[in-house]
């Protein structure tokens, strides 16, 4: 299927999403699957319709950003955050600034609220949560999840922080109120600053090595001295010293 280079340029101009930053083979395969599924003849006709059809554009961005998430995903890593990393952060900052980057449909920032509540009252917790996908952020704001999404949570947390609604679990308002959701493009937009903790997990694997390098430098700059970056289970940073980051535990890196 021809026309990918032209499609990348048009998408960047139209949405601000730079497809050149993603691994090409993987991204082309995903987009061409969408084109075929929607019965378009190629990139050009697909883009023409994307400009006019909001639902099609939402589907494209949602498919692009691969919104797969669950509460306390990779639970052993959350145990390390709770037992080793967070107590150290709280020694330096009584009300830490925490950013959940590429937060998808909200499971990660809500997990953070539950974890932080072990150390402080809910009313004192504030999590900044961002994603490029408006549809995912809307779902996050609604806060309704199926039972499978909660499988890694302790039963007491499910009882305490959710309301049962048929086959679904609704996150309670007192948890939702502690998360500020905002649309944000990691490739283009300014990063927050002075963060004590940044969580960006299971996202970097989709980007090229050059793009990752730029983003790790930006994450470094977004952290305050001693701040921590928490990455996904397939995303260990090779030679973190290049970004002035020091390994703390597996998947956790501290700004020098």
C-alpha positions in Angstrom: 0.0 0.0 0.0 1.6 3.2 -1.2 1.4 6.7 0.2 2.6 6.3 3.8 5.1 9.1 3.7 2.5 11.6 2.5 0.0 10.3 5.0 2.5 10.9 7.9 3.0 14.5 6.8 -0.8 15.1 6.6 -1.5 13.5 9.9 1.2 15.6 11.6 -0.3 18.8 10.1 -3.8 17.8 11.0 -3.3 16.3 14.5 0.2 17.1 15.7 1.0 13.4 15.9 4.4 12.7 14.4 4.2 9.1 13.1 7.9 9.3 12.2 8.6 8.9 15.9 7.0 5.5 16.0 8.6 2.2 14.8 7.6 2.2 11.1 6.9 -1.4 10.4 4.7 -1.8 13.4 2.8 1.4 12.8 2.3 0.8 9.1 0.9 -2.6 9.9 -1.6 -1.2 12.4 -2.7 1.6 10.2 -3.1 -0.6 7.1 -5.2 -2.9 9.1 -7.5 0.0 10.0 -7.7 1.1 6.4 -8.7 -2.4 5.3 -11.1 -2.9 8.1 -12.9 0.3 7.2 -12.9 -0.6 3.5 -10.8 2.3 2.1 -8.7 1.9 -1.0 -5.6 3.4 0.5 -4.0 6.1 2.7 -5.3 9.0 0.6 -9.0 8.1 0.7 -8.6 7.1 4.4 -7.1 10.5 5.3 -9.8 12.4 3.4 -12.5 10.7 5.5 -10.5 11.2 8.7 -10.6 15.0 8.2 -14.4 14.9 8.1 -15.4 12.0 10.3 -14.8 12.6 14.1 -15.6 9.0 15.0 -13.2 7.7 12.5 -10.5 10.0 13.8 -11.1 8.9 17.3 -10.8 5.3 16.3 -7.5 6.1 14.5 -6.0 7.8 17.6 -7.3 5.1 19.9 -5.9 2.4 17.8 -2.6 4.3 17.4 -2.2 4.7 21.2 -3.0 1.0 22.0 -5.0 1.6 25.2 -4.3 -1.6 27.2 -4.3 -1.1 30.9 -5.4 -2.5 34.2 -5.1 -1.5 37.9 -1.8 -2.3 39.5 -0.4 -3.7 36.2 2.7 -5.8 37.0 1.9 -5.9 40.7 5.5 -6.7 41.9 6.6 -3.3 40.5 3.9 -1.5 42.4 5.0 -3.3 45.5 8.5 -1.9 45.0 7.0 1.6 44.5 4.9 1.2 47.7 7.6 -0.3 49.9 10.8 1.2 48.7 10.4 4.2 46.4 7.4 6.1 47.9 8.7 6.2 51.5 11.9 7.7 50.2 10.1 10.3 48.1 7.9 11.3 51.0 10.9 11.9 53.2 11.8 14.7 50.8 8.4 16.0 49.9 5.3 15.9 52.1 3.0 16.5 49.1 4.8 15.1 46.1 4.1 16.2 42.6 3.2 13.1 40.6 2.7 12.8 36.8 1.1 9.8 35.2 2.1 10.2 31.5 0.2 8.4 28.8 -2.3 7.4 31.4 -4.7 5.7 29.0 -8.2 5.0 30.5 -7.2 6.0 34.1 -6.3 2.7 35.8 -2.7 3.9 36.5 -3.4 7.3 38.1 -6.3 5.8 40.2 -4.0 3.0 41.4 -1.6 5.8 42.4 -4.3 7.4 44.5 -5.1 4.1 46.3 -1.4 3.6 46.9 -0.8 7.1 48.2 -3.8 6.8 50.5 -1.7 4.4 52.5 0.6 7.3 53.3 -1.7 10.4 53.5 -5.4 11.4 53.5 -7.2 11.3 50.1 -7.8 15.0 50.2 -4.1 15.8 50.2 -3.3 13.6 47.1 -3.1 15.2 43.6 -2.1 13.2 40.5 -1.6 14.9 37.2 -2.6 12.4 34.4 -2.2 13.0 30.7 -2.8 11.2 27.4 -3.0 12.1 23.7 -6.3 10.2 23.3 -9.4 12.2 24.1 -11.6 9.1 24.1 -9.4 7.4 26.6 -9.5 10.5 28.9 -13.2 10.5 28.7 -13.4 6.9 29.8 -10.9 7.7 32.6 -13.0 10.6 33.8 -16.1 8.3 33.9 -14.1 5.8 35.8 -16.2 2.6 35.0 -14.3 -0.6 34.7 -14.9 -4.3 34.2 -14.0 -6.9 36.8 -10.9 -8.1 34.9 -9.3 -4.6 35.2 -9.4 -4.9 39.0 -7.9 -8.5 39.2 -4.5 -7.3 40.6 -6.0 -5.1 43.3 -6.2 -6.3 46.9 -9.9 -7.2 47.6 -9.9 -4.5 50.4 -9.0 -1.8 47.8 -11.8 -3.0 45.5 -14.3 -2.8 48.4 -13.1 0.6 49.6 -12.5 2.5 46.4 -15.2 1.2 44.0 -19.0 1.0 43.9 -20.3 -2.2 42.3 -22.6 -1.4 39.3 -23.9 -4.6 37.8 -20.9 -6.3 36.1 -18.9 -3.1 36.4 -16.9 -1.3 39.1 -17.3 2.5 39.4 -14.4 4.4 40.9 -15.6 6.4 43.9 -15.8 10.2 43.6 -13.3 10.8 46.4 -10.7 8.9 44.4 -11.6 10.6 41.1 -11.4 14.1 42.7 -7.7 13.6 43.3 -6.8 13.1 39.6 -6.5 16.0 37.2 -6.8 14.6 33.6 -5.5 16.6 30.7 -4.8 16.0 27.0 -1.1 16.0 26.2 1.2 14.9 23.3 4.4 13.5 24.7 6.2 14.1 21.4 5.2 17.8 21.0 3.9 19.4 24.2 5.8 20.9 27.1 6.4 18.6 30.0 5.4 19.5 33.6 8.3 20.5 35.8 9.5 19.8 39.4 8.0 16.3 39.5 8.8 14.0 42.4 7.6 11.0 40.5 6.9 10.4 36.8 5.2 7.2 35.7 5.4 6.4 31.9 4.9 2.7 31.4 4.4 0.5 28.3 4.5 3.4 25.9 8.2 3.8 25.0 8.3 0.4 23.3 6.4 1.9 20.3 8.9 4.7 19.6 12.1 4.7 17.6 15.4 4.8 19.5 16.0 8.5 18.6 12.6 9.5 19.8 13.1 7.6 23.1 16.4 9.4 23.6 14.7 12.8 23.3 11.9 11.8 25.6 14.3 10.4 28.3 16.1 13.8 28.3 12.7 15.5 28.7 11.7 13.3 31.5 15.0 14.1 33.2 14.3 17.8 32.9 10.8 17.3 34.2 12.0 15.7 37.4 13.3 17.6 40.4 16.7 16.6 41.7 16.2 13.2 43.4 12.9 12.6 41.5 12.1 9.2 40.1 11.0 7.9 36.7 9.1 4.6 36.7 9.0 2.7 33.4 7.3 -0.4 32.0 8.3 -4.0 32.4 9.8 -4.2 28.8 11.4 -0.7 29.0 14.6 -0.9 31.0 16.7 2.1 30.0 20.0 1.1 28.4 22.9 3.3 29.7 20.7 5.6 31.9 23.8 7.7 32.7 23.4 9.2 29.2 20.2 10.9 30.5 21.7 11.7 33.9 19.5 9.0 35.5 20.7 6.5 38.1 19.1 3.0 38.4 17.4 2.7 41.8 15.6 -0.6 41.4 14.6 -2.5 38.2 12.4 -0.1 36.2 13.0 2.8 38.6 15.5 5.6 37.8 16.5 8.6 39.8 17.6 12.1 38.6 21.1 12.8 39.7 
